[in-house]
Amino acid sequence: MVKPVIVLSLLIPSFILNAAPLTSDEPSGGETTVKNTTHNAYSLPAANLPITQKLDFSVGNSFFRNPWVQAPSSTTARDGLGPLFNTNGCQNCHIKDGRGHPPEPNDHNAVSMLVRLSIPAVTEQQEAKLKKQGVIPEPTYGGQLQDFANALIPNEGKINITYTEQVVSFEDGYHVSLRKPTLTITELGYGKLHPETMMSARIAPPMIGLGLLESIDEQTILAHADPDDKDQDGISGRANYVWDHRLQKIQLGRFGWKAGQPSLMQQNAAAFNGDLGVTSLMFPHDDCTEQQKACKKAPSGGTPEVSEKILNFVEFYTQHLAVPARRNIDDPLVKKGQTLFNTSGCNSCHIPQLKTAHRPERKALSEQIILPYTDLLLHDMGEGLADHRPEFKASGKEWRTPPLWGIGLTKTVNNHTYFLHDGRARNLMEAILWHSGEAEQSKQHVLKMDKKERAALLAFLNSL
């Protein structure tokens, strides 16, 4: 008889089986943390995940990584792509489970970026829909621009981004040029956009540690909220509250650039639906509007196209992607940078340490002390980063604080250093200098730093 562990080893990639647990004194993801600095650093399972559950992780990974195909197809487990879509596989946007990037100027290939579309709610009926939808989709193109389509179906358009440069100066005379994006949609396949269309470009965020963020108790998150700025520190983080399709009620938002999704299950199902055009019980309809006749008549891959079983595997996978360990934590330059990070007030929103709740059904994620550097709350980031597109309770200037763990490995994993929601920042310093609004005071602290202090701050961030 073949031993089970040998069978598992045949099914699970070696880099997953050989994930090394962390022995550091500062495990960013608690016991889930892995020590890895290769291009696979974001793709490993939680270090404390039993080998039997690594098979579930690997199966979920296969549905996340492999392409879906147009229906009808002999590949019935993966058919149903489209009719309109942005990509044919999750991994195409979350490359190596990492960060997406914007297209280069005049390049229409926006595989790891999408554009959200909506219009203002002006009627009572539209206002009522905001409770469950959060936005009013653009009437012709829906809530998201899909720049690819199945055969014989026109795609919706092409994303085009151009940039203008603006210079920011430090107190010591050092200059940094920031690029301000202008987004346009060209080659529209179904006529003009609504004249009041609001557009928001979004790159795919990294996937690490999401199950840990999902496991943080709501009260722990709300303890950091200060919507009326009662302590008068200029920071007024507040929670987004969104519609949970499975529970059929309003819940705390956690995921997405504006915390527009309450759970990983819903985040994944929404991405299958919007990005791949694949339906589920949670999202049973393709993103076809009444004006898109060919889209509505296209063959289906089943009802639903992605089964609950597959969604469960993908949920397990996305919950258990490990956080890579910090590097160089004893380096004096890194320690100095950490002090500067704190004295500048960056830790007011990028909360270093949180603890996950008791989760008996997800033991690897349960009661972990983690260092995600986020509060999962919305903050007004000023006019410069505003997309002027509200989403549930989030205003057009508000964004959820993104976690910073693993950020220093972006170049290694994804071969770029584009940051912020639309990838406009070409490096970490540019990302810092785009901060305004509630972060204006912290940015001013940074602008007073000299060359050595800037290097220390960046060394700290790159150690995360």
C-alpha positions, 0 to 999 in steps of 0.5 A: 500500500502506498503511504498517504504522504507519498500520494499527497506529495505527488499532488502538491507542488514541491515549493508548497510542501517545502515551505519553511516555518519561521523561527524569527522573534517577529513573525508577521503572520503569527504561526502562519509565517514562512521564511522565503525570499524567492519569487514564490514568497507570496504563494506558500501555504500557512506554515502551521497548516497540516499536510492533509490540509495542504491538499485542499490548499493545492486544489484551491490553487489549481482553480485560482491558477488555471484558465477558464474556457468558453462554454460549451466545453468538454472541460465542464469544471472550468467552462463558462468564461465570459461572455464579457471578461477581463481575464481567463484566470485569477492568477493573471491579475494576482500574478504569483499571488502578488500585486498587479500593475497598470498598463504602460502609457499608450498600452491597452494591455491592462490585464492586472488592472480593472476599471469600476464604473458607476453613476450617481444615484438620483432617483428614490429607486436608485437610492434604495438599491445602494443598500445592497449594491453600494453603487449604481452601475453604468447603464450600458456597461455595468459596474466594471469595464470588461476589455475582453469577450468571447467569440462573436461578442464585442468587448466593451472597450480599452483602458488607456492611461496617460500621465503628467509629472508633478514635482515634490521637494523635500526640505533639504532640496531633494526632488521627487517627480510624481506621475498623475494618471488620466484615465480614458476608455477608448474603442467603446463597443456599445456606444457612449458612456453615461455623461455622469459616469464615475470611473476608478482604476484598480490594480490587483492587490497581493493575496497574502494573509487575507485569512488572517485579516478575515479572522480579526474580530469586528470589535478589534477593528472598531476599537481603532475607529474614530469617525468624529476625530474625538482625540483631535489627532487628525485621523478619523478612520471609519468602517465601511458597512456593506451587503453580505449576499450570503447572510442577507444583511449589512456587515463590516467591509474588509476587502477591496480598495474601499473595503467593499466586500465583507468576506473572502467568499464574497470577494472571490465570488464577485471576482469570478463574476466581474473579472471572469464572467463566471456565475455562482449561487451568490452572483447568478447573473453575467454582467450583461446589460440590456443593451448588450444583446449578444452577451445575453444570448451567449451559451452558459457553462451551467447554473451556476458556472462555478460550483459551491465546492470549487468556491470552497476550495478557492476560499480555503486557498485564499485564506491560507496564503502565508505572510513572508517573514520580515528581513533584516530586523536587527539592522540599525538602519531598519530600526531607525526607520521603524522609529521614524515611521512611528514618530511620523504618525504612519502607525496611526493608520498602519496599525502594526499589531492585531490579534485574530479571533478564536476560529475552531474551524480554521485552526491555523488562523485562530488566535494569532498575533499578527503584524499586518500594518493596517487598521482595515478602516477607511481614511480620507486620503485627500484630493490627489488620490480621490477617485470621486466614486463612492462605494457603500459608506466609502466616499470618493476620497476614502480608501481602506488602509492597505496592509504593508506586510510583505511589501518589500518583496514586491520587486522579487515576486512581481518584478515591479514596484508600482503601488497605490490603488491604481499603481501610479506610484513607481516606488515606495517614496512616491507612494508616501508622497501621494498621501494627503488628507488625514495623512498630510501631517505624516507626509510633512514629517517625511518631507523634512527628512534628510537623505539618511532618514529617507534611506532608513524609512525605506529600509524599514518598509522594505524589511516588512 
